[in-house]
Amino acid sequence: VQLQASGGGLVQPGNSLRLSCVGSGLTLDVYVMGWFRQAPGKEREGVLCLSHPDGTTYYSDSIKGRFTISRDNAKNTVYLQMTNLEPTDTAVYYCAADFMPHGLAPTTPLSEYDYFGQGTQVTVSS
């Protein structure tokens, strides 16, 4: 079982980037999917956003209105579309999956998810 995040890179402030998270050995459409990030020299933030199998989503205030989580069940992939990126968005981004049929609290830390990947680096700099 593996989650592989990709799509990171170096972008200028104000630009956009789309991260992908592909599942191997698990079917993502039955999992609650979340994105986390950890900036250099800082502790990991709480969950940035969640996507539940029933379609409900959650966004933290830090990224609300700029980032969008979505799914493509046919590709077993979850995306994080990031727009209007800021230097403070520089971090390693992680996707995570948790099997929680009745929903998952946004306060759930990454360590309590069933699966999470190695992360992809996003650097926002001019």
C-alpha positions in Angstrom: 0.0 0.0 0.0 1.4 3.4 -1.0 0.4 7.0 -1.4 2.6 8.9 -3.8 2.5 12.7 -3.9 3.9 14.5 -6.8 3.7 17.8 -8.7 5.8 20.0 -6.5 8.4 22.4 -7.8 9.6 25.9 -7.8 7.1 28.6 -8.7 7.0 32.3 -8.5 4.6 34.1 -6.1 1.1 34.5 -7.5 1.4 31.4 -9.7 -0.4 28.1 -9.5 0.5 24.5 -9.0 -1.4 21.2 -8.9 -0.3 18.4 -6.6 -1.3 14.8 -7.2 -1.7 11.9 -4.8 -1.9 8.5 -6.3 -2.9 5.4 -4.4 -1.4 2.0 -4.9 -2.9 -1.0 -3.2 -5.9 1.0 -1.9 -9.0 2.5 -3.4 -9.0 6.2 -2.4 -12.7 6.8 -3.0 -13.6 5.1 0.3 -11.0 7.0 2.3 -11.1 10.4 3.8 -8.2 12.2 2.1 -6.2 15.0 3.5 -3.3 17.3 2.6 -0.7 18.5 5.2 2.4 20.5 4.9 5.6 21.2 6.8 7.6 24.3 6.2 11.4 24.2 6.7 12.3 24.6 10.3 8.8 24.5 11.5 6.4 21.9 12.9 3.9 20.3 10.6 0.7 22.3 10.3 -2.7 20.8 11.0 -4.6 19.5 8.0 -4.9 22.0 5.2 -8.0 20.4 3.7 -10.1 17.2 3.7 -12.2 15.4 1.2 -14.7 12.9 2.4 -16.1 10.1 0.3 -19.5 11.7 0.4 -18.1 14.9 -1.3 -17.9 17.1 1.7 -14.7 19.1 2.1 -13.0 21.1 4.8 -10.4 23.9 4.3 -8.2 25.5 6.9 -8.3 29.3 7.1 -4.6 29.4 6.0 -5.5 28.2 2.5 -9.2 28.8 2.1 -10.1 30.4 -1.1 -6.7 29.6 -2.7 -6.5 25.8 -2.6 -9.0 23.2 -3.8 -9.0 19.5 -3.1 -10.6 17.2 -5.6 -10.7 13.6 -6.6 -10.6 11.6 -9.8 -11.8 8.2 -8.7 -11.2 6.7 -12.1 -7.5 7.5 -11.7 -7.5 6.7 -8.0 -6.0 10.2 -7.5 -6.6 13.1 -5.3 -5.4 16.6 -6.3 -4.6 19.8 -4.5 -4.9 22.8 -6.8 -3.0 25.7 -5.4 -3.5 29.2 -6.7 -2.1 32.6 -5.8 0.9 31.0 -4.1 2.8 32.9 -1.5 6.3 32.4 -0.2 4.8 31.2 3.1 3.3 28.3 1.2 6.8 26.9 0.8 6.8 23.5 2.4 6.8 19.7 1.9 3.3 18.7 1.1 1.9 15.3 2.2 -1.2 13.5 1.3 -2.9 11.1 3.7 -5.7 8.6 3.7 -7.9 7.5 6.6 -10.7 5.0 6.5 -13.4 6.7 8.5 -16.9 6.0 7.2 -18.5 8.5 9.6 -16.2 11.4 8.9 -12.9 12.6 10.2 -12.2 15.6 12.5 -10.0 18.2 11.0 -8.0 18.1 14.2 -6.8 14.6 13.5 -3.0 14.6 13.2 -1.2 13.1 10.3 0.3 10.4 12.5 -3.2 9.0 13.1 -4.1 8.5 9.5 -4.0 5.0 8.1 -1.6 5.9 5.3 0.5 8.9 4.2 3.2 9.4 1.6 6.7 10.8 1.5 5.7 14.3 0.4 6.5 16.6 -2.4 8.5 19.9 -2.1 6.8 23.1 -3.1 9.0 26.2 -3.2 7.5 29.6 -3.8 10.1 32.2 -4.6 10.9 35.0 -7.1 
